[in-house]
Amino acid sequence: MAILLNLETATTNCSVSIAKDGEIIVLKEHNSSNYSHAEQLHVFIEEALREASLSSKDISAIAVSKGPGSYTGLRIGVSAAKGLCFSLDIPLIAIPTLESMAHQVSLDKTSVVIPVLDARRMEVYSAVYDSGYKEIRETRAEVIDATSFADFVEKCKVVIAGNGAEKCKDILTHPNFEFNTGVVPSAKEIAFLSYVKYKNSDFEDVAYFEPYYLKDFVLLQKKKA
């Protein structure tokens, strides 16, 4: 039996789940534009363990959403995951944020899903997954224009999912596009994905693992008056 603690902090949703053999026992999450992860993450972990009637010593491994996403959010989640792995001497599992988002969308056999996270201006982080949730185009940071994802939308229905879908609506006008702005990264979807990796002993090096930022962190300064 595998008890996995799953952490998702890549976006505005601070999310924690505990799962047994891939099945959710407890899910604690709060989606706030204030990015309250620093205050809430460890509280959620403690509350989830208590609600599951477990202690930290019962956890078999820690899984964390590795990005792309918010620089600060990813740092908080990964730092917490690594700290727990070190202190408990258990494995670390990393789940691509966009992959977990893709699993929130139900697809027919000919459709693809493109999870998109809002980046700066008209840019999004995106990847493309087929109806079996296999990645068929790697994660990229890209500026959305009228030709974006043309190779896919000419052949089948394409579901654009995530908070980056809002900025795509007015630009991607092909009738094969569908938009789902309600998809938010969550530890709920990480539960099954982390269990698959756990069974395959697909673990990270706790000492050297870093989040997948995709782009360098840019500190925006206020304009001088």
C-alpha positions as CSV (number, residue, x, y, z in Angstrom):
1,M,0.0,0.0,0.0
2,A,1.3,3.5,-1.0
3,I,0.2,6.6,0.9
4,L,1.2,9.7,-1.2
5,L,1.1,13.3,-0.2
6,N,0.6,15.5,-3.3
7,L,1.3,19.2,-3.4
8,E,0.2,21.8,-6.1
9,T,1.3,25.4,-5.9
10,A,2.2,26.3,-9.4
11,T,-0.7,28.8,-9.8
12,T,-3.2,30.6,-7.6
13,N,-4.5,27.3,-6.3
14,C,-2.9,26.1,-3.1
15,S,-3.8,22.4,-3.2
16,V,-2.9,19.4,-1.1
17,S,-4.2,15.8,-1.4
18,I,-3.5,12.5,0.3
19,A,-4.1,9.4,-1.7
20,K,-3.9,5.7,-1.0
21,D,-2.8,3.7,-4.1
22,G,-3.9,6.5,-6.3
23,E,-7.3,7.1,-4.7
24,I,-8.0,10.4,-3.0
25,I,-8.5,10.2,0.8
26,V,-8.4,13.9,1.6
27,L,-8.3,17.0,-0.7
28,K,-7.6,20.5,0.8
29,E,-7.4,23.5,-1.5
30,H,-8.0,27.2,-1.8
31,N,-7.8,29.2,-5.0
32,S,-6.9,32.8,-4.3
33,S,-5.4,35.5,-6.5
34,N,-3.5,36.6,-3.4
35,Y,-1.1,33.6,-3.7
36,S,-1.5,32.6,0.0
37,H,0.7,29.5,-0.4
38,A,3.3,30.5,2.1
39,E,0.6,30.8,4.8
40,Q,-1.7,27.9,3.8
41,L,0.5,25.1,2.4
42,H,1.8,23.7,5.7
43,V,-1.6,24.2,7.4
44,F,-3.3,22.2,4.6
45,I,-0.7,19.4,5.0
46,E,-1.3,19.2,8.7
47,E,-5.1,19.3,8.3
48,A,-5.1,16.7,5.6
49,L,-3.0,14.3,7.7
50,R,-5.3,14.8,10.6
51,E,-8.5,14.3,8.6
52,A,-7.0,11.1,7.1
53,S,-6.0,9.9,10.6
54,L,-2.4,9.7,9.5
55,S,1.0,11.0,10.7
56,S,3.8,12.1,8.5
57,K,5.6,8.8,9.2
58,D,2.8,7.0,7.3
59,I,3.6,8.8,4.0
60,S,5.4,6.7,1.4
61,A,6.5,9.5,-0.9
62,I,5.9,13.2,-1.7
63,A,4.7,14.4,-5.1
64,V,4.9,18.0,-6.2
65,S,3.7,19.9,-9.3
66,K,7.0,20.8,-11.0
67,G,5.9,23.6,-13.4
68,P,5.8,25.6,-15.4
69,G,3.9,28.2,-13.4
70,S,4.4,31.0,-10.9
71,Y,8.1,31.3,-9.9
72,T,7.3,32.0,-6.2
73,G,4.5,29.4,-6.1
74,L,6.8,26.7,-7.5
75,R,9.5,27.6,-5.1
76,I,7.2,27.2,-2.1
77,G,5.8,23.9,-3.2
78,V,9.1,22.3,-4.1
79,S,10.9,23.6,-1.0
80,A,8.2,22.1,1.2
81,A,8.3,18.8,-0.7
82,K,12.1,18.5,-0.5
83,G,12.1,19.4,3.2
84,L,9.6,16.7,4.0
85,C,11.5,14.1,1.8
86,F,14.7,14.9,3.6
87,S,13.2,14.8,7.1
88,L,11.2,11.6,6.5
89,D,13.8,10.0,4.2
90,I,11.2,9.2,1.5
91,P,11.2,9.6,-2.3
92,L,10.3,12.7,-4.2
93,I,8.0,12.5,-7.3
94,A,7.6,15.4,-9.8
95,I,4.5,15.8,-11.9
96,P,4.4,18.3,-14.9
97,T,1.8,20.9,-14.2
98,L,0.3,20.9,-17.7
99,E,0.0,17.1,-17.7
100,S,-2.2,17.2,-14.6
101,M,-4.3,19.9,-16.1
102,A,-4.8,17.8,-19.3
103,H,-6.4,15.0,-17.2
104,Q,-9.2,17.4,-16.1
105,V,-10.6,17.4,-19.6
106,S,-12.7,14.6,-21.1
107,L,-11.9,13.9,-24.7
108,D,-13.2,11.8,-27.5
109,K,-10.9,9.6,-29.5
110,T,-10.0,12.2,-32.1
111,S,-9.6,15.3,-29.9
112,V,-6.5,16.8,-28.3
113,V,-6.2,19.0,-25.3
114,I,-3.8,21.9,-24.9
115,P,-3.5,23.1,-21.3
116,V,-2.4,26.7,-21.2
117,L,-1.2,28.8,-18.3
118,D,-1.2,32.6,-18.5
119,A,2.2,34.1,-18.8
120,R,3.0,37.8,-19.5
121,R,1.1,39.8,-22.1
122,M,-0.1,37.5,-25.0
123,E,2.2,34.6,-23.9
124,V,1.2,31.3,-22.5
125,Y,2.9,28.1,-21.3
126,S,1.4,25.2,-23.3
127,A,1.8,21.6,-24.3
128,V,-0.3,19.3,-26.4
129,Y,-1.8,15.9,-25.3
130,D,-3.7,13.4,-27.4
131,S,-6.9,11.7,-26.3
132,G,-4.9,9.2,-24.2
133,Y,-3.2,12.1,-22.4
134,K,0.2,11.3,-24.1
135,E,2.3,14.4,-24.8
136,I,2.5,14.9,-28.5
137,R,4.2,18.3,-28.4
138,E,6.6,19.5,-25.7
139,T,6.0,22.3,-23.3
140,R,6.7,25.8,-24.7
141,A,6.4,29.4,-23.7
142,E,4.8,31.0,-26.8
143,V,3.0,34.1,-27.9
144,I,-0.5,33.4,-29.1
145,D,-1.5,34.6,-32.7
146,A,-3.9,33.5,-35.3
147,T,-1.7,30.7,-36.5
148,S,-1.1,29.1,-33.1
149,F,-1.8,25.3,-32.9
150,A,-2.8,25.3,-36.6
151,D,-1.2,21.9,-37.2
152,F,-3.7,20.4,-34.7
153,V,-6.9,22.3,-35.3
154,E,-7.0,21.6,-39.0
155,K,-7.3,17.9,-38.2
156,C,-9.5,17.6,-35.1
157,K,-11.2,19.2,-32.2
158,V,-8.8,21.1,-29.9
159,V,-9.7,21.9,-26.3
160,I,-7.8,24.9,-25.0
161,A,-7.9,24.5,-21.2
162,G,-6.7,26.7,-18.3
163,N,-6.5,30.3,-17.3
164,G,-4.5,31.1,-20.5
165,A,-7.6,30.2,-22.5
166,E,-9.2,33.5,-21.9
167,K,-6.6,35.4,-23.9
168,C,-6.9,32.9,-26.7
169,K,-10.7,33.2,-27.3
170,D,-10.6,36.3,-29.5
171,I,-7.6,35.2,-31.5
172,L,-8.1,31.5,-32.2
173,T,-11.3,31.5,-34.2
174,H,-11.3,28.2,-36.0
175,P,-14.5,26.3,-35.3
176,N,-12.6,23.2,-34.1
177,F,-11.3,25.2,-31.1
178,E,-13.1,24.8,-27.7
179,F,-12.2,26.8,-24.6
180,N,-12.3,25.7,-21.0
181,T,-11.2,28.5,-18.7
182,G,-12.2,26.6,-15.5
183,V,-9.3,24.2,-15.5
184,V,-7.0,25.0,-12.6
185,P,-4.0,22.9,-11.5
186,S,-5.0,20.7,-8.5
187,A,-3.5,18.0,-6.3
188,K,-6.6,16.0,-7.1
189,E,-5.2,15.0,-10.6
190,I,-1.7,14.6,-9.3
191,A,-2.8,11.7,-7.1
192,F,-3.2,9.1,-9.9
193,L,-0.2,10.4,-11.8
194,S,2.1,10.2,-8.8
195,Y,1.0,6.7,-8.0
196,V,1.9,5.5,-11.5
197,K,5.4,7.0,-11.0
198,Y,5.6,5.5,-7.5
199,K,5.0,2.0,-8.8
200,N,7.7,2.5,-11.5
201,S,10.1,4.0,-8.9
202,D,10.3,7.1,-11.1
203,F,11.8,9.4,-8.4
204,E,13.8,12.6,-8.4
205,D,17.1,13.3,-6.8
206,V,16.0,15.3,-3.8
207,A,19.2,17.2,-3.4
208,Y,19.4,18.5,-6.9
209,F,15.8,18.7,-8.1
210,E,14.6,22.2,-9.2
211,P,11.2,23.4,-10.5
212,Y,10.7,23.6,-14.2
213,Y,10.5,27.4,-14.6
214,L,10.7,27.3,-18.4
215,K,11.7,31.0,-18.3
216,D,14.0,33.0,-16.2
217,F,12.5,34.9,-13.3
218,V,11.9,38.6,-14.1
219,L,11.5,41.1,-11.3
220,L,9.1,43.8,-12.4
221,Q,10.0,47.2,-10.9
222,K,7.5,50.0,-10.4
223,K,7.9,53.0,-12.7
224,K,9.3,56.1,-11.1
225,A,6.8,58.9,-10.6
